[in-house]
Amino acid sequence: MGSAYVAGTFDTKAAELLYVAGLIARGHPVITVDLSTAGGSSDADVSAAEVAAHHPDGAYAVFTGERGSAVTAMAAAFERFLVAQDVDGVIGLGGSGGTALITPAMRALPVGVPKVMVSTVASGDVSPYVDATDIAMFPSVTDVAGLNRISRQVLGNAAHALLGAVTHSLPAAEDKPAIALSMFGVTTPCVTAVAEQLAADHDPLVFHATGTGGRAMEKLVDDGLVRAVLDITTTEVCDLIAGGVMSAGEQRLDAIARTRVPYVGSCGALDMVNFGALETVPPQYRARNLYVHNPQVTLMRTSAGECRRIAEFIAGKLNACDGPVRFLLPAGGVSMLDSPGQPFCDPGADAVLFETLESRVRQTADRRVERVPHNINDPEFAAALVAAFREITGSAERTRQEAR
């Protein structure tokens, strides 16, 4: 059995941290961790100096005397410290600075390890703190500045939430290997068909390609929690290239290269960039082919020039992959909106997309780009994806067996 970790700055929040630790200790081993950047001593099980020593440049990089740089450095040190421990769960307490200090280490832990952050900023935009992970944010209601009738209740609820998570195990996961699939509304028929065809032998995990979804999918790849990836909907790259609101960042596809996980990809929804309500579309795009998906989402058709840049980005990422890769091109259209008679049908832009991928991807026996003469949502295209998946996963399994 590991321990539940209680982390925060003991120079300002010792009473609250020890209160939380005492509640959790009634049912599970606890280790308290001091993240103070002033360099003093405390009653924590792990001192701030011990944590700071995990910084790549040593403790002197943390105890600088300047709050901003010290917090940033302590966050890096705590991340390196925490991932090296046997962590059953972790809870942190803090304001904006403490939240920024503690949550990077939480994000570095595998998905599924219980993580609770009691924070003064938990009722606002928490995406910078949570990102693509499973951190539970508890609004502190009052400031984390002493124990009172409100803070005792809130902190107690958070402590018991973590205690419940670390002491009540869930049923064992399915024996079937997990696979990751990326989906958007306009590629749902394809992804649903693929998942149904593979569900007998696999546990399909479907991720919505909204930026956070792509990052979450690749987080699980890095954590070793998925056996293979069917990245059918790579649309987040469009938002990265054209400045939309659902980019997964420059790191999209890097986890595939790092892990060499078997990968089947496609061009799902590469015909669109996402913006908010119509009035939020940037002025330079107002004359473009726009489609109001709903009152909160406006889609913009990607141009031929943007398709070329999207394809170049994807090709560069695929060229870095040494694991088995198949990337299928749906010649009949890349989404529901990209078929004859639909508002985003643009054969010229699609041709640039496909030709650039074919010319820029360095194709080998293990890394291939293949055209399929169907729309991405046609049953035939789903069948082609499944066939490619079975081909490369069977090959990968044979390679693992031969290496034993």
Salt bridges, closest charged atoms under 4 A:
ASP88 OD2 - HIS28 NE2 2.81
ASP131 OD1 - ARG215 NE 2.78
ASP134 OD1 - LYS115 NZ 2.57
GLU174 OE1 - LYS176 NZ 3.36
GLU218 OE2 - ARG252 NH1 2.90
ASP222 OD2 - ARG258 NH2 2.58
ASP223 OD1 - LYS219 NZ 3.58
ASP231 OD1 - ARG252 NH2 2.83
GLU236 OE1 - ARG252 NE 2.83
ASP254 OD1 - LYS317 NZ 2.66
GLU306 OE1 - ARG288 NH2 2.71
GLU312 OE2 - ARG360 NH2 3.25
ASP338 OD1 - ARG301 NH2 3.32
ASP350 OD1 - ARG301 NH2 3.01
GLU358 OE2 - ARG371 NE 2.75
GLU370 OE2 - ARG368 NE 3.06
ASP378 OD2 - HIS374 ND1 3.92
GLU380 OE1 - HIS374 ND1 3.82
GLU391 OE2 - ARG326 NH2 3.13
GLU391 OE2 - ARG368 NH2 3.27
GLU397 OE1 - ARG400 NH2 2.45
